[in-house]
Amino acid sequence: MENKKKYIVRTTIIIISGVFILYGFVRNETEIVRNKAINICLECIGLG
């Protein structure tokens, strides 16, 4: 019975994670994250 609970919890977490990832794509969050990564590389690390 314990394995079944673990399976349900894991599956639920994976489904919720997928929903949040899709929500981020719909809100165009990928562009924001990419811009922040570029700024970190250019400012903090000193590339470019």
Secondary structure, DSSP 8 states (H G I E B T S, - for coil): -HHHHHHHHHHHHHHHHHHHHHHHHHTTHHHHHHHHHHHHIIIII---
